[in-house]
Structure formats: C-alpha cells, structure tokens
C-alpha cells in the first residue's frame, strides 16, 4: 500500500504524524511525508517538501484583514476554531498544487492528513482514493475539519469527509466524545530527534523542571522562560531551559540547553512548564508529569484550561508565574496523581502499529 501523510509545514503539526507514518512503513507499506520544515530526524521516512508557497504569517494577516473581530478573539484564545479555519483553509490552497503533483508521482492508495490539512481530503477526493483524518490537537478533529472545510476561503470547494478518523486525545480530556466510528490511537510523543545529554537521561539530585517554549514566533508565544528565571532562585529545584539562551546572571539552579528530544527527557522530570501547545501537553501527559501551561492565542487557552480542569496541571499567564506556582507544581500530590491517571489512560490506548490494519482494511489490502 502506498500512503501519503500530509501536514502543513509547521513542526507542531508534522511531528505527531511521524510515529504513525513510521508504523505504517514498518508494516511494509510505502510511505512519504508531504510537508516542509522537516526536523533533523524523521525516523528514516521519505519526505517531499510541498511547502514552498506556504506562509503562516501571510495567511494569518490576510485572514485578519477579512475578519478583524475574529482575529482579536484569536489573539486572546477565545475564537474557538472559527479563525483557525480561515487561516488553514488558505494554507490548503497554497499546498494543493504541489500535493497534486506529488500524488501524480506517488499514486497513493490512501492519504492521511492532520487536523488542519484538509488539502489532503481535497486531493484524495480528486484522485478517488480514501482519506484518513488523524487528530493531532486537543480540539476534536471533526470540529477542525468542519471549520476548515466550511471556511470562506474554501467556499464552493468539494472537501470530502474522511473515510476514517483517528482520535488521539485521551478520553478523560475530551471536550466532546469522538465521532461515531472514530478509531482511538495512543499519542506517541516525538520531538524530532536530537541528542539527549547523559545528565538529562537520569533523575537529578533535586526535582527537575523542564521549561520549553513555542517553535513559532509572534506577538503572544506564551514563553514562560523569563518569569521562571525570575522566580527560580526561590524554588528548591533544577530548571532546564530547553532552547534557552545562554547568558550571564542566571540563577545557579537554572541551566539552558539547546534543542533536545523532550520525549526522552520528560520521564526523568518532576514537572514541565511550557506554552500550552497540544503536542507539549500530550507529551507531558504521556510521561505522567504535572504541567504548568500558559494560556494564550490560538488553541493554547483551550489546552491549558482543559488540562487544569482535569487536575493534571496549572494554567498561569506567562508573565504571572511565581515561585509559589512552581512550588505548588512540584508539591501538590493531586496534580501528580491526575497526571499519572491520564498517563495510564494513554498507555492503554491502541498503539500506532495496532491501528495500521484499519488503514489496510480501508484500502482493501
């Protein structure tokens, strides 16, 4: 079976597809990742760069000019999925031609696409092959599909509904139940490879807190780093700033590192502080680690509040993080208990390898 996996060329969208794509490849299928901005390590998968015409910044600005009220709500994280549908509907137009060209060469039997890459459904419809929607955010995949397919940008375009939807959000975090016929699959955290220093591959002498930030730049990235640095000296813990800047004046218990495979470091951490990206939330949950997240633009408020309601983390604005917040993150037993409960849920979900037969059945193989 020949399978094309499609993602917009943004690492937070692409990385969640890689473990499932690798499982399909390991089951003997011919797989290619169609995206862009690839990490250094894609687990040996073939790649095809279709993102030359894609610009998130340009698409967001054009959508904001057409929908200014929605844009303001989006910046506050209160637009739901309406504005994101406009942005990524436009993104689909930029990716359609190169994806069609790739499909002409690959001749796929099946196209798998992530929650905001409905261009995969459009191209699958034009080719007459089945399509699979793989959830990769904490917003239900079906809702994001409707937001993109129903955007003003794609008005009049045929966007076939997926033949199969894969749901990765653990049941106790779902805002609404997965759609009828959705297949559950364990979210496999993957950070794009890289080297993990030996000292991060074992527990430290003090509780270790990993501190990360968004890979995207913009007016509201929710970077917790500055506030954590300011508060860290009053907290009995070791703070590791992932992709942090090396500079003078850092507290003695703060250590910056470059890009590391967070999925390998999280099992040895006592807590995780980050910008509330969906991949980071799911990665922390899979490791059973309490989290402090910073609500903000896009889906970050939704993610942070969902995690806090489940009891597995705290939602604190980036500039408001205090030593008391960090102490609570490390010492509140209810946070750890809830995080471990969700980790057990995730571990009990079917693995990517166990879901491959559902694709084979769909394609008639």
Buried (B, 14 or more C-beta within 10 A) or exposed (E): BBBBBBBBBBBBBBBBBBBBBBBBBBBEBBBBBBBBBBBEBBBEBEBBBBBEBBBBEEBBEBBBEEBEEBBEBBBEBEBBBBBBBBBBBBBBBBBBEBBBEBBEEBEBBBBBBBBBBBBBBBBBBBBEBBBBBBBBBBBBBBBBBBBBBBBEBBEEBEBBBBBBBBBBBBBEBEEEEBBEEBBBBBBBBBBBBBEBEEEBEEEBEBBBBBBBBBBBEBEBBBBBBEBBBBBBEEBEBBBBBBBBEEEEEBBEBBBBBEBBBBBBBBEBBBBBBBBBBBBBBBBBBBBBBBBBBBBBBBBBBBBBBBBBEBBBBBBBEBEEBBBEBBBBBBBBEEBBEBBBBBBEBBEEBEBBBBBBEBBBEBBEE
